[in-house]
Amino acid sequence: MNIALWILAGAMTLAFLAAGFMKAFRPIAEVKKMPWAQPMSDAQIRAIGAAEILGALGLVIPQATGISTWLTPLAAICLAILMAGAAATHVRLKDPRSAAVTTRVLMAVLIVIAAGRILGLLGLF
């Protein structure tokens, strides 16, 4: 189970680092070309990018160091909430259906990571 959680967390970390760096550091004019970004302010886009980067780091660093391991499920839950908002945004904007489905899949994987790490903290596996 622990190996599966590491694989899922590693994949989510890579995905969220890529998405976060794009939102946080790509020229805002390029980001604004995407349908989901058009109704958002520059600050909102940058904040989402920063949240994704911090969340991605929170998925692996606490577990890897053994320091404050409770932060890993917290990061997964926070990213899942962020993905719920992203799914709602894609649906509201009638963005391609695949975008809304992708965010829901990411949300489900993050919930699995959170649940697995919480069970690990409780000593139930």
N, CA, C and O atoms as a printed pandas DataFrame, in Angstrom:
     atom_number atom_name residue_name chain_id  residue_number  x_coord  y_coord  z_coord
0              1         N          MET        A               1    0.824   -1.196    0.000
1              2        CA          MET        A               1    0.000    0.000    0.000
2              3         C          MET        A               1    0.865    1.256    0.000
3              4         O          MET        A               1    0.571    2.215   -0.715
4              5         N          ASN        A               2    1.928    1.254    0.797
5              6        CA          ASN        A               2    2.802    2.411    0.881
6              7         C          ASN        A               2    3.454    2.709   -0.468
7              8         O          ASN        A               2    3.590    3.872   -0.847
8              9         N          ILE        A               3    3.853    1.675   -1.186
9             10        CA          ILE        A               3    4.479    1.874   -2.493
10            11         C          ILE        A               3    3.470    2.488   -3.468
11            12         O          ILE        A               3    3.809    3.397   -4.226
12            13         N          ALA        A               4    2.245    1.994   -3.444
13            14        CA          ALA        A               4    1.204    2.548   -4.318
14            15         C          ALA        A               4    0.962    4.025   -3.996
15            16         O          ALA        A               4    0.799    4.841   -4.903
16            17         N          LEU        A               5    0.938    4.363   -2.711
17            18        CA          LEU        A               5    0.737    5.765   -2.330
18            19         C          LEU        A               5    1.903    6.633   -2.803
19            20         O          LEU        A               5    1.700    7.769   -3.233
20            21         N          TRP        A               6    3.114    6.103   -2.723
21            22        CA          TRP        A               6    4.277    6.856   -3.206
22            23         C          TRP        A               6    4.191    7.081   -4.720
23            24         O          TRP        A               6    4.510    8.164   -5.210
24            25         N          ILE        A               7    3.763    6.060   -5.447
25            26        CA          ILE        A               7    3.637    6.197   -6.903
26            27         C          ILE        A               7    2.585    7.244   -7.247
27            28         O          ILE        A               7    2.815    8.113   -8.088
28            29         N          LEU        A               8    1.427    7.156   -6.589
29            30        CA          LEU        A               8    0.370    8.144   -6.835
30            31         C          LEU        A               8    0.828    9.549   -6.447
31            32         O          LEU        A               8    0.601   10.507   -7.185
32            33         N          ALA        A               9    1.469    9.665   -5.295
33            34        CA          ALA        A               9    1.933   10.981   -4.838
34            35         C          ALA        A               9    2.996   11.544   -5.777
35            36         O          ALA        A               9    3.018   12.745   -6.046
36            37         N          GLY        A              10    3.871   10.683   -6.270
37            38        CA          GLY        A              10    4.895   11.140   -7.215
38            39         C          GLY        A              10    4.283   11.650   -8.504
39            40         O          GLY        A              10    4.689   12.689   -9.024
40            41         N          ALA        A              11    3.303   10.915   -9.021
41            42        CA          ALA        A              11    2.632   11.341  -10.250
42            43         C          ALA        A              11    1.895   12.660  -10.034
43            44         O          ALA        A              11    1.960   13.556  -10.875
44            45         N          MET        A              12    1.197   12.777   -8.909
45            46        CA          MET        A              12    0.461   14.019   -8.618
46            47         C          MET        A              12    1.430   15.186   -8.409
47            48         O          MET        A              12    1.150   16.314   -8.815
48            49         N          THR        A              13    2.559   14.907   -7.779
49            50        CA          THR        A              13    3.553   15.963   -7.566
50            51         C          THR        A              13    4.047   16.505   -8.900
51            52         O          THR        A              13    4.114   17.719   -9.093
52            53         N          LEU        A              14    4.387   15.619   -9.807
53            54        CA          LEU        A              14    4.856   16.070  -11.125
54            55         C          LEU        A              14    3.776   16.866  -11.854
55            56         O          LEU        A              14    4.056   17.913  -12.437
56            57         N          ALA        A              15    2.547   16.368  -11.817
57            58        CA          ALA        A              15    1.446   17.051  -12.504
58            59         C          ALA        A              15    1.205   18.443  -11.923
59            60         O          ALA        A              15    1.049   19.414  -12.663
60            61         N          PHE        A              16    1.174   18.533  -10.586
61            62        CA          PHE        A              16    0.872   19.823   -9.970
62            63         C          PHE        A              16    2.043   20.790  -10.029
63            64         O          PHE        A              16    1.835   22.001  -10.090
64            65         N          LEU        A              17    3.272   20.279  -10.014
65            66        CA          LEU        A              17    4.416   21.178  -10.206
66            67         C          LEU        A              17    4.376   21.780  -11.610
67            68         O          LEU        A              17    4.601   22.978  -11.781
68            69         N          ALA        A              18    4.091   20.957  -12.606
69            70        CA          ALA        A              18    4.023   21.457  -13.980
70            71         C          ALA        A              18    2.905   22.491  -14.123
71            72         O          ALA        A              18    3.120   23.569  -14.676
72            73         N          ALA        A              19    1.721   22.161  -13.625
73            74        CA          ALA        A              19    0.590   23.090  -13.728
74            75         C          ALA        A              19    0.841   24.357  -12.916
75            76         O          ALA        A              19    0.536   25.461  -13.367
76            77         N          GLY        A              20    1.393   24.194  -11.728
77            78        CA          GLY        A              20    1.650   25.340  -10.859
78            79         C          GLY        A              20    2.692   26.286  -11.428
79            80         O          GLY        A              20    2.513   27.504  -11.400
80            81         N          PHE        A              21    3.789   25.726  -11.949
81            82        CA          PHE        A              21    4.819   26.576  -12.537
82            83         C          PHE        A              21    4.292   27.308  -13.767
83            84         O          PHE        A              21    4.660   28.456  -14.016
84            85         N          MET        A              22    3.430   26.643  -14.536
85            86        CA          MET        A              22    2.835   27.304  -15.701
86            87         C          MET        A              22    2.018   28.506  -15.256
87            88         O          MET        A              22    2.134   29.584  -15.839
88            89         N          LYS        A              23    1.197   28.335  -14.235
89            90        CA          LYS        A              23    0.333   29.433  -13.781
90            91         C          LYS        A              23    1.123   30.518  -13.046
91            92         O          LYS        A              23    0.793   31.700  -13.141
92            93         N          ALA        A              24    2.151   30.122  -12.324
93            94        CA          ALA        A              24    2.889   31.081  -11.506
94            95         C          ALA        A              24    3.932   31.869  -12.284
95            96         O          ALA        A              24    4.215   33.020  -11.953
96            97         N          PHE        A              25    4.511   31.253  -13.322
97            98        CA          PHE        A              25    5.669   31.893  -13.953
98            99         C          PHE        A              25    5.559   32.152  -15.455
99           100         O          PHE        A              25    6.353   32.916  -16.003
100          101         N          ARG        A              26    4.612   31.545  -16.116
101          102        CA          ARG        A              26    4.445   31.803  -17.551
102          103         C          ARG        A              26    3.881   33.211  -17.714
103          104         O          ARG        A              26    3.128   33.677  -16.860
104          105         N          PRO        A              27    4.238   33.894  -18.803
105          106        CA          PRO        A              27    3.657   35.228  -19.010
106          107         C          PRO        A              27    2.128   35.161  -18.945
107          108         O          PRO        A              27    1.503   34.287  -19.545
108          109         N          ILE        A              28    1.555   36.085  -18.218
109          110        CA          ILE        A              28    0.122   36.046  -17.945
110          111         C          ILE        A              28   -0.700   36.129  -19.235
111          112         O          ILE        A              28   -1.802   35.584  -19.298
112          113         N          ALA        A              29   -0.184   36.796  -20.247
113          114        CA          ALA        A              29   -0.905   36.888  -21.525
114          115         C          ALA        A              29   -1.068   35.508  -22.159
115          116         O          ALA        A              29   -2.092   35.231  -22.783
116          117         N          GLU        A              30   -0.070   34.646  -22.004
117          118        CA          GLU        A              30   -0.171   33.283  -22.543
118          119         C          GLU        A              30   -1.184   32.459  -21.754
119          120         O          GLU        A              30   -1.963   31.699  -22.330
120          121         N          VAL        A              31   -1.164   32.616  -20.437
121          122        CA          VAL        A              31   -2.089   31.858  -19.586
122          123         C          VAL        A              31   -3.524   32.296  -19.862
123          124         O          VAL        A              31   -4.436   31.470  -19.881
124          125         N          LYS        A              32   -3.719   33.583  -20.074
125          126        CA          LYS        A              32   -5.064   34.125  -20.305
126          127         C          LYS        A              32   -5.689   33.629  -21.610
127          128         O          LYS        A              32   -6.884   33.829  -21.829
128          129         N          LYS        A              33   -4.909   32.990  -22.477
129          130        CA          LYS        A              33   -5.451   32.425  -23.709
130          131         C          LYS        A              33   -6.303   31.187  -23.424
131          132         O          LYS        A              33   -7.114   30.780  -24.255
132          133         N          MET        A              34   -6.113   30.596  -22.250
133          134        CA          MET        A              34   -6.880   29.406  -21.889
134          135         C          MET        A              34   -8.259   29.831  -21.395
135          136         O          MET        A              34   -8.375   30.805  -20.652
136          137         N          PRO        A              35   -9.301   29.113  -21.797
137          138        CA          PRO        A              35  -10.668   29.530  -21.448
138          139         C          PRO        A              35  -10.907   29.693  -19.949
139          140         O          PRO        A              35  -11.603   30.623  -19.542
140          141         N          TRP        A              36  -10.352   28.816  -19.124
141          142        CA          TRP        A              36  -10.607   28.884  -17.685
142          143         C          TRP        A              36   -9.993   30.127  -17.057
143          144         O          TRP        A              36  -10.463   30.590  -16.017
144          145         N          ALA        A              37   -8.943   30.675  -17.678
145          146        CA          ALA        A              37   -8.226   31.801  -17.080
146          147         C          ALA        A              37   -8.839   33.152  -17.417
147          148         O          ALA        A              37   -8.571   34.137  -16.729
148          149         N          GLN        A              38   -9.649   33.215  -18.454
149          150        CA          GLN        A              38  -10.155   34.502  -18.915
150          151         C          GLN        A              38  -10.956   35.277  -17.870
151          152         O          GLN        A              38  -10.777   36.490  -17.761
152          153         N          PRO        A              39  -11.832   34.631  -17.096
153          154        CA          PRO        A              39  -12.579   35.423  -16.112
154          155         C          PRO        A              39  -11.795   35.722  -14.826
155          156         O          PRO        A              39  -12.301   36.417  -13.945
156          157         N          MET        A              40  -10.581   35.212  -14.714
157          158        CA          MET        A              40   -9.811   35.381  -13.474
158          159         C          MET        A              40   -8.841   36.547  -13.571
159          160         O          MET        A              40   -8.383   36.916  -14.652
160          161         N          SER        A              41   -8.541   37.117  -12.404
161          162        CA          SER        A              41   -7.542   38.185  -12.366
162          163         C          SER        A              41   -6.149   37.566  -12.420
163          164         O          SER        A              41   -5.972   36.372  -12.180
164          165         N          ASP        A              42   -5.172   38.399  -12.736
165          166        CA          ASP        A              42   -3.786   37.933  -12.766
166          167         C          ASP        A              42   -3.380   37.381  -11.409
167          168         O          ASP        A              42   -2.717   36.347  -11.327
168          169         N          ALA        A              43   -3.776   38.067  -10.347
169          170        CA          ALA        A              43   -3.416   37.641   -8.987
170          171         C          ALA        A              43   -4.042   36.292   -8.648
171          172         O          ALA        A              43   -3.409   35.465   -7.992
172          173         N          GLN        A              44   -5.276   36.062   -9.088
173          174        CA          GLN        A              44   -5.916   34.772   -8.823
174          175         C          GLN        A              44   -5.166   33.641   -9.517
175          176         O          GLN        A              44   -4.955   32.581   -8.927
176          177         N          ILE        A              45   -4.771   33.858  -10.744
177          178        CA          ILE        A              45   -4.046   32.838  -11.497
178          179         C          ILE        A              45   -2.708   32.539  -10.822
179          180         O          ILE        A              45   -2.340   31.376  -10.655
180          181         N          ARG        A              46   -1.989   33.578  -10.440
181          182        CA          ARG        A              46   -0.690   33.387   -9.769
182          183         C          ARG        A              46   -0.879   32.685   -8.424
183          184         O          ARG        A              46   -0.067   31.836   -8.056
184          185         N          ALA        A              47   -1.932   33.026   -7.690
185          186        CA          ALA        A              47   -2.193   32.396   -6.391
186          187         C          ALA        A              47   -2.513   30.907   -6.557
187          188         O          ALA        A              47   -2.060   30.082   -5.764
188          189         N          ILE        A              48   -3.285   30.569   -7.574
189          190        CA          ILE        A              48   -3.588   29.157   -7.829
190          191         C          ILE        A              48   -2.303   28.416   -8.167
191          192         O          ILE        A              48   -2.092   27.297   -7.700
192          193         N          GLY        A              49   -1.453   29.024   -8.965
193          194        CA          GLY        A              49   -0.167   28.406   -9.299
194          195         C          GLY        A              49    0.689   28.176   -8.069
195          196         O          GLY        A              49    1.284   27.109   -7.916
196          197         N          ALA        A              50    0.755   29.163   -7.196
197          198        CA          ALA        A              50    1.534   29.015   -5.959
198          199         C          ALA        A              50    0.948   27.917   -5.076
199          200         O          ALA        A              50    1.686   27.127   -4.488
200          201         N          ALA        A              51   -0.380   27.870   -4.985
201          202        CA          ALA        A              51   -1.035   26.834   -4.177
202          203         C          ALA        A              51   -0.739   25.443   -4.737
203          204         O          ALA        A              51   -0.515   24.500   -3.977
204          205         N          GLU        A              52   -0.737   25.318   -6.049
205          206        CA          GLU        A              52   -0.435   24.025   -6.658
206          207         C          GLU        A              52    1.005   23.602   -6.396
207          208         O          GLU        A              52    1.267   22.430   -6.124
208          209         N          ILE        A              53    1.935   24.539   -6.473
209          210        CA          ILE        A              53    3.339   24.218   -6.201
210          211         C          ILE        A              53    3.522   23.793   -4.746
211          212         O          ILE        A              53    4.158   22.776   -4.470
212          213         N          LEU        A              54    2.971   24.564   -3.823
213          214        CA          LEU        A              54    3.100   24.225   -2.395
214          215         C          LEU        A              54    2.418   22.898   -2.074
215          216         O          LEU        A              54    2.940   22.093   -1.303
216          217         N          GLY        A              55    1.248   22.678   -2.670
217          218        CA          GLY        A              55    0.548   21.420   -2.454
218          219         C          GLY        A              55    1.341   20.235   -2.980
219          220         O          GLY        A              55    1.417   19.192   -2.331
220          221         N          ALA        A              56    1.932   20.401   -4.161
221          222        CA          ALA        A              56    2.746   19.330   -4.750
222          223         C          ALA        A              56    3.919   18.973   -3.838
223          224         O          ALA        A              56    4.212   17.798   -3.620
224          225         N          LEU        A              57    4.576   19.987   -3.316
225          226        CA          LEU        A              57    5.695   19.734   -2.405
226          227         C          LEU        A              57    5.205   19.071   -1.120
227          228         O          LEU        A              57    5.887   18.216   -0.555
228          229         N          GLY        A              58    4.027   19.468   -0.669
229          230        CA          GLY        A              58    3.456   18.881    0.541
230          231         C          GLY        A              58    3.075   17.423    0.394
231          232         O          GLY        A              58    2.949   16.713    1.392
232          233         N          LEU        A              59    2.891   16.966   -0.833
233          234        CA          LEU        A              59    2.558   15.563   -1.050
234          235         C          LEU        A              59    3.742   14.636   -0.796
235          236         O          LEU        A              59    3.553   13.470   -0.449
236          237         N          VAL        A              60    4.956   15.145   -0.966
237          238        CA          VAL        A              60    6.115   14.246   -0.845
238          239         C          VAL        A              60    7.118   14.612    0.237
239          240         O          VAL        A              60    7.668   13.720    0.884
240          241         N          ILE        A              61    7.370   15.885    0.449
241          242        CA          ILE        A              61    8.448   16.272    1.369
242          243         C          ILE        A              61    8.203   15.806    2.810
243          244         O          ILE        A              61    9.113   15.241    3.416
244          245         N          PRO        A              62    7.018   16.019    3.378
245          246        CA          PRO        A              62    6.832   15.545    4.763
246          247         C          PRO        A              62    7.005   14.027    4.897
247          248         O          PRO        A              62    7.626   13.560    5.852
248          249         N          GLN        A              63    6.466   13.259    3.956
249          250        CA          GLN        A              63    6.608   11.797    4.010
250          251         C          GLN        A              63    8.061   11.391    3.834
251          252         O          GLN        A              63    8.546   10.490    4.519
252          253         N          ALA        A              64    8.753   12.052    2.919
253          254        CA          ALA        A              64   10.140   11.688    2.625
254          255         C          ALA        A              64   11.072   11.990    3.794
255          256         O          ALA        A              64   12.026   11.252    4.040
256          257         N          THR        A              65   10.795   13.070    4.511
257          258        CA          THR        A              65   11.663   13.457    5.626
258          259         C          THR        A              65   11.213   12.880    6.957
259          260         O          THR        A              65   11.996   12.815    7.905
260          261         N          GLY        A              66    9.960   12.461    7.031
261          262        CA          GLY        A              66    9.419   11.973    8.301
262          263         C          GLY        A              66    9.100   13.098    9.277
263          264         O          GLY        A              66    8.834   12.851   10.453
264          265         N          ILE        A              67    9.126   14.324    8.788
265          266        CA          ILE        A              67    8.851   15.495    9.629
266          267         C          ILE        A              67    7.454   16.011    9.300
267          268         O          ILE        A              67    7.136   16.275    8.141
268          269         N          SER        A              68    6.633   16.150   10.322
269          270        CA          SER        A              68    5.263   16.661   10.151
270          271         C          SER        A              68    4.521   15.914    9.048
271          272         O          SER        A              68    3.985   16.522    8.121
272          273         N          THR        A              69    4.498   14.603    9.161
273          274        CA          THR        A              69    3.877   13.773    8.122
274          275         C          THR        A              69    2.380   14.031    7.986
275          276         O          THR        A              69    1.786   13.657    6.974
276          277         N          TRP        A              70    1.765   14.655    8.969
277          278        CA          TRP        A              70    0.347   15.004    8.877
278          279         C          TRP        A              70    0.093   16.028    7.770
279          280         O          TRP        A              70   -1.043   16.199    7.329
280          281         N          LEU        A              71    1.162   16.713    7.319
281          282        CA          LEU        A              71    0.994   17.696    6.244
282          283         C          LEU        A              71    0.687   17.045    4.892
283          284         O          LEU        A              71    0.082   17.673    4.024
284          285         N          THR        A              72    1.104   15.790    4.713
285          286        CA          THR        A              72    0.861   15.125    3.431
286          287         C          THR        A              72   -0.633   14.939    3.165
287          288         O          THR        A              72   -1.107   15.351    2.107
288          289         N          PRO        A              73   -1.399   14.330    4.092
289          290        CA          PRO        A              73   -2.833   14.234    3.800
290          291         C          PRO        A              73   -3.504   15.601    3.735
291          292         O          PRO        A              73   -4.459   15.778    2.979
292          293         N          LEU        A              74   -3.027   16.561    4.504
293          294        CA          LEU        A              74   -3.585   17.911    4.439
294          295         C          LEU        A              74   -3.356   18.519    3.056
295          296         O          LEU        A              74   -4.260   19.130    2.486
296          297         N          ALA        A              75   -2.154   18.351    2.522
297          298        CA          ALA        A              75   -1.856   18.864    1.178
298          299         C          ALA        A              75   -2.743   18.187    0.141
299          300         O          ALA        A              75   -3.249   18.841   -0.771
300          301         N          ALA        A              76   -2.931   16.876    0.281
301          302        CA          ALA        A              76   -3.780   16.145   -0.673
302          303         C          ALA        A              76   -5.220   16.634   -0.601
303          304         O          ALA        A              76   -5.871   16.799   -1.633
304          305         N          ILE        A              77   -5.720   16.866    0.603
305          306        CA          ILE        A              77   -7.096   17.357    0.759
306          307         C          ILE        A              77   -7.235   18.762    0.173
307          308         O          ILE        A              77   -8.215   19.056   -0.512
308          309         N          CYS        A              78   -6.264   19.620    0.438
309          310        CA          CYS        A              78   -6.325   20.983   -0.099
310          311         C          CYS        A              78   -6.274   20.985   -1.628
311          312         O          CYS        A              78   -6.998   21.742   -2.274
312          313         N          LEU        A              79   -5.425   20.143   -2.200
313          314        CA          LEU        A              79   -5.372   20.055   -3.658
314          315         C          LEU        A              79   -6.670   19.474   -4.219
315          316         O          LEU        A              79   -7.114   19.885   -5.290
316          317         N          ALA        A              80   -7.280   18.527   -3.511
317          318        CA          ALA        A              80   -8.560   17.965   -3.953
318          319         C          ALA        A              80   -9.637   19.054   -3.955
319          320         O          ALA        A              80  -10.458   19.113   -4.870
320          321         N          ILE        A              81   -9.634   19.904   -2.948
321          322        CA          ILE        A              81  -10.591   21.017   -2.902
322          323         C          ILE        A              81  -10.337   21.974   -4.067
323          324         O          ILE        A              81  -11.274   22.465   -4.695
324          325         N          LEU        A              82   -9.067   22.230   -4.344
325          326        CA          LEU        A              82   -8.715   23.077   -5.482
326          327         C          LEU        A              82   -9.221   22.462   -6.786
327          328         O          LEU        A              82   -9.712   23.173   -7.662
328          329         N          MET        A              83   -9.102   21.141   -6.912
329          330        CA          MET        A              83   -9.588   20.451   -8.112
330          331         C          MET        A              83  -11.111   20.456   -8.194
331          332         O          MET        A              83  -11.662   20.477   -9.294
332          333         N          ALA        A              84  -11.792   20.439   -7.075
333          334        CA          ALA        A              84  -13.256   20.553   -7.091
334          335         C          ALA        A              84  -13.655   21.911   -7.665
335          336         O          ALA        A              84  -14.584   22.007   -8.467
336          337         N          GLY        A              85  -12.950   22.948   -7.251
337          338        CA          GLY        A              85  -13.197   24.270   -7.809
338          339         C          GLY        A              85  -12.865   24.343   -9.287
339          340         O          GLY        A              85  -13.570   24.996  -10.056
340          341         N          ALA        A              86  -11.795   23.676   -9.685
341          342        CA          ALA        A              86  -11.414   23.656  -11.099
342          343         C          ALA        A              86  -12.472   22.934  -11.935
343          344         O          ALA        A              86  -12.831   23.389  -13.022
344          345         N          ALA        A              87  -12.963   21.815  -11.423
345          346        CA          ALA        A              87  -14.006   21.071  -12.149
346          347         C          ALA        A              87  -15.248   21.935  -12.308
347          348         O          ALA        A              87  -15.849   21.979  -13.381
348          349         N          ALA        A              88  -15.628   22.620  -11.241
349          350        CA          ALA        A              88  -16.806   23.490  -11.300
350          351         C          ALA        A              88  -16.591   24.621  -12.309
351          352         O          ALA        A              88  -17.507   24.986  -13.045
352          353         N          THR        A              89  -15.389   25.163  -12.335
353          354        CA          THR        A              89  -15.083   26.232  -13.281
354          355         C          THR        A              89  -15.184   25.733  -14.715
355          356         O          THR        A              89  -15.770   26.404  -15.564
356          357         N          HIS        A              90  -14.617   24.557  -14.995
357          358        CA          HIS        A              90  -14.670   24.005  -16.347
358          359         C          HIS        A              90  -16.115   23.742  -16.779
359          360         O          HIS        A              90  -16.481   23.994  -17.927
360          361         N          VAL        A              91  -16.924   23.240  -15.858
361          362        CA          VAL        A              91  -18.336   22.976  -16.183
362          363         C          VAL        A              91  -19.067   24.293  -16.427
363          364         O          VAL        A              91  -19.817   24.417  -17.395
364          365         N          ARG        A              92  -18.851   25.278  -15.552
365          366        CA          ARG        A              92  -19.538   26.569  -15.681
366          367         C          ARG        A              92  -19.194   27.263  -16.992
367          368         O          ARG        A              92  -20.056   27.884  -17.614
368          369         N          LEU        A              93  -17.943   27.159  -17.410
369          370        CA          LEU        A              93  -17.508   27.835  -18.633
370          371         C          LEU        A              93  -17.760   26.999  -19.891
371          372         O          LEU        A              93  -17.428   27.408  -21.004
372          373         N          LYS        A              94  -18.356   25.817  -19.688
373          374        CA          LYS        A              94  -18.589   24.899  -20.802
374          375         C          LYS        A              94  -17.290   24.617  -21.550
375          376         O          LYS        A              94  -17.257   24.496  -22.775
376          377         N          ASP        A              95  -16.220   24.516  -20.757
377          378        CA          ASP        A              95  -14.910   24.144  -21.270
378          379         C          ASP        A              95  -15.016   22.704  -21.777
379          380         O          ASP        A              95  -15.975   22.013  -21.433
380          381         N          PRO        A              96  -14.072   22.238  -22.573
381          382        CA          PRO        A              96  -14.179   20.858  -23.051
382          383         C          PRO        A              96  -14.450   19.885  -21.903
383          384         O          PRO        A              96  -13.870   20.001  -20.823
384          385         N          ARG        A              97  -15.329   18.940  -22.151
385          386        CA          ARG        A              97  -15.741   17.990  -21.123
386          387         C          ARG        A              97  -14.540   17.246  -20.550
387          388         O          ARG        A              97  -14.531   16.890  -19.371
388          389         N          SER        A              98  -13.535   17.014  -21.376
389          390        CA          SER        A              98  -12.367   16.280  -20.906
390          391         C          SER        A              98  -11.664   17.017  -19.772
391          392         O          SER        A              98  -11.104   16.382  -18.878
392          393         N          ALA        A              99  -11.684   18.354  -19.797
393          394        CA          ALA        A              99  -11.041   19.129  -18.735
394          395         C          ALA        A              99  -11.750   18.905  -17.401
395          396         O          ALA        A              99  -11.095   18.745  -16.372
396          397         N          ALA        A             100  -13.059   18.891  -17.412
397          398        CA          ALA        A             100  -13.816   18.661  -16.178
398          399         C          ALA        A             100  -13.608   17.235  -15.679
399          400         O          ALA        A             100  -13.501   17.012  -14.473
400          401         N          VAL        A             101  -13.551   16.276  -16.589
401          402        CA          VAL        A             101  -13.321   14.881  -16.197
402          403         C          VAL        A             101  -11.916   14.720  -15.621
403          404         O          VAL        A             101  -11.732   14.040  -14.611
404          405         N          THR        A             102  -10.927   15.342  -16.259
405          406        CA          THR        A             102   -9.551   15.253  -15.778
406          407         C          THR        A             102   -9.429   15.798  -14.363
407          408         O          THR        A             102   -8.773   15.183  -13.522
408          409         N          THR        A             103  -10.040   16.926  -14.090
409          410        CA          THR        A             103   -9.938   17.493  -12.742
410          411         C          THR        A             103  -10.608   16.579  -11.719
411          412         O          THR        A             103  -10.143   16.479  -10.584
412          413         N          ARG        A             104  -11.689   15.916  -12.106
413          414        CA          ARG        A             104  -12.355   14.987  -11.188
414          415         C          ARG        A             104  -11.491   13.753  -10.924
415          416         O          ARG        A             104  -11.465   13.244   -9.803
416          417         N          VAL        A             105  -10.792   13.276  -11.938
417          418        CA          VAL        A             105   -9.894   12.130  -11.751
418          419         C          VAL        A             105   -8.752   12.519  -10.814
419          420         O          VAL        A             105   -8.407   11.763   -9.905
420          421         N          LEU        A             106   -8.167   13.690  -11.033
421          422        CA          LEU        A             106   -7.108   14.163  -10.142
422          423         C          LEU        A             106   -7.625   14.268   -8.712
423          424         O          LEU        A             106   -6.936   13.882   -7.768
424          425         N          MET        A             107   -8.833   14.787   -8.557
425          426        CA          MET        A             107   -9.436   14.919   -7.236
426          427         C          MET        A             107   -9.583   13.548   -6.573
427          428         O          MET        A             107   -9.288   13.400   -5.388
428          429         N          ALA        A             108  -10.031   12.560   -7.321
429          430        CA          ALA        A             108  -10.210   11.216   -6.770
430          431         C          ALA        A             108   -8.877   10.618   -6.332
431          432         O          ALA        A             108   -8.794   10.006   -5.267
432          433         N          VAL        A             109   -7.840   10.788   -7.138
433          434        CA          VAL        A             109   -6.517   10.265   -6.774
434          435         C          VAL        A             109   -6.007   10.950   -5.511
435          436         O          VAL        A             109   -5.427   10.300   -4.642
436          437         N          LEU        A             110   -6.219   12.242   -5.408
437          438        CA          LEU        A             110   -5.784   12.984   -4.216
438          439         C          LEU        A             110   -6.528   12.511   -2.967
439          440         O          LEU        A             110   -5.944   12.446   -1.885
440          441         N          ILE        A             111   -7.791   12.188   -3.108
441          442        CA          ILE        A             111   -8.563   11.669   -1.971
442          443         C          ILE        A             111   -8.027   10.311   -1.542
443          444         O          ILE        A             111   -7.961   10.016   -0.349
444          445         N          VAL        A             112   -7.646    9.488   -2.501
445          446        CA          VAL        A             112   -7.043    8.185   -2.178
446          447         C          VAL        A             112   -5.733    8.386   -1.415
447          448         O          VAL        A             112   -5.481    7.700   -0.424
448          449         N          ILE        A             113   -4.902    9.320   -1.870
449          450        CA          ILE        A             113   -3.641    9.607   -1.178
450          451         C          ILE        A             113   -3.921   10.081    0.246
451          452         O          ILE        A             113   -3.302    9.599    1.194
452          453         N          ALA        A             114   -4.843   11.016    0.398
453          454        CA          ALA        A             114   -5.172   11.535    1.724
454          455         C          ALA        A             114   -5.661   10.420    2.641
455          456         O          ALA        A             114   -5.207   10.309    3.780
456          457         N          ALA        A             115   -6.578    9.600    2.157
457          458        CA          ALA        A             115   -7.131    8.516    2.974
458          459         C          ALA        A             115   -6.041    7.524    3.353
459          460         O          ALA        A             115   -5.964    7.099    4.505
460          461         N          GLY        A             116   -5.207    7.156    2.404
461          462        CA          GLY        A             116   -4.125    6.211    2.689
462          463         C          GLY        A             116   -3.147    6.747    3.705
463          464         O          GLY        A             116   -2.723    6.020    4.604
464          465         N          ARG        A             117   -2.787    7.990    3.577
465          466        CA          ARG        A             117   -1.810    8.576    4.518
466          467         C          ARG        A             117   -2.450    8.784    5.908
467          468         O          ARG        A             117   -1.766    8.655    6.923
468          469         N          ILE        A             118   -3.727    9.099    5.956
469          470        CA          ILE        A             118   -4.405    9.219    7.255
470          471         C          ILE        A             118   -4.449    7.862    7.930
471          472         O          ILE        A             118   -4.187    7.760    9.129
472          473         N          LEU        A             119   -4.778    6.815    7.177
473          474        CA          LEU        A             119   -4.785    5.470    7.749
474          475         C          LEU        A             119   -3.395    5.078    8.251
475          476         O          LEU        A             119   -3.256    4.423    9.284
476          477         N          GLY        A             120   -2.379    5.487    7.507
477          478        CA          GLY        A             120   -0.996    5.227    7.937
478          479         C          GLY        A             120   -0.663    5.958    9.225
479          480         O          GLY        A             120   -0.011    5.397   10.105
480          481         N          LEU        A             121   -1.104    7.207    9.344
481          482        CA          LEU        A             121   -0.846    7.976   10.570
482          483         C          LEU        A             121   -1.540    7.355   11.773
483          484         O          LEU        A             121   -1.030    7.399   12.893
484          485         N          LEU        A             122   -2.714    6.775   11.526
485          486        CA          LEU        A             122   -3.473    6.150   12.602
486          487         C          LEU        A             122   -2.993    4.733   12.917
487          488         O          LEU        A             122   -3.484    4.087   13.843
488          489         N          GLY        A             123   -2.025    4.266   12.130
489          490        CA          GLY        A             123   -1.483    2.935   12.340
490          491         C          GLY        A             123   -2.424    1.825   11.914
491          492         O          GLY        A             123   -2.324    0.705   12.414
492          493         N          LEU        A             124   -3.341    2.119   10.994
493          494        CA          LEU        A             124   -4.313    1.131   10.565
494          495         C          LEU        A             124   -3.857    0.337    9.346
495          496         O          LEU        A             124   -4.570   -0.558    8.891
496          497         N          PHE        A             125   -2.705    0.647    8.823
497          498        CA          PHE        A             125   -2.117   -0.209    7.791
498          499         C          PHE        A             125   -0.623   -0.106    7.834
499          500         O          PHE        A             125    0.064   -0.752    7.042
